Amino acid sequence: MSLRFIGPVSAILLMGATGFAHAADVDIVAVFGKAASENRVGIAKKTKPVDGRPAKAGEVVVTIIKNEGVETKSKPAEAGDLVVRNRCPETGNEEYLVKANRVKDRYSEAKGAADKDGWQEYEPKGSDMKFFVVTAADGELAFQAPWGEAMKAIPGDTIVQDPANPKDTYRIAAASWKCTYNVTKAP
């Protein structure tokens, strides 16, 4: 789902609804390092095709996970950014924004013609990503996503990290992980 915010009141309501306004942030890179020291980190690749469409300048993409609510919201889109929609009915086919400078790193060229709404199929390039699954001992984690927005992870979710850029560490909802990633090396 993609929504536009009309003003700061919507953003305040979103923060209140997600609980981020009151949650203390953790250093997710340090948490990832701790999981690695405990031998809980594996390697996985995103392999399931996605749909993508050009983002409209200024568009804010709100990632909503079915049965969970708002996961995060993007900064306003710029020229060349891509709205990506996972093909995962279990999560409500959530959408997220990929910045123009990351599209070619993460996805193939579009396949086929766009549908009436501008969506085209893209294949993930399947880059190796480090991952660990959040456990009950980890508890709920609140942190800043690499794109600067508040994010939370709950037990069962997966935290992924780009091996070439440890600051690129973020959450994948448990259901989305199961339907879009393949583990290539278990922890």
Secondary structure, DSSP 8 states (H G I E B T S, - for coil): ------SHHHHHHHHHHHTTTT-----HHHHHHHHHHTT--EEEEE-S-EEEEE--TT---EEEETTTEEEEE-----TT-EEEEE--GGGTS-EEEE-HHHHHHHB---BS---TTS-EEE-B----EEEEE--TTT--EEEE-TTS-EEEE-TT-EEEEETTEEEEEEEE-HHHHHHHEEEEE--
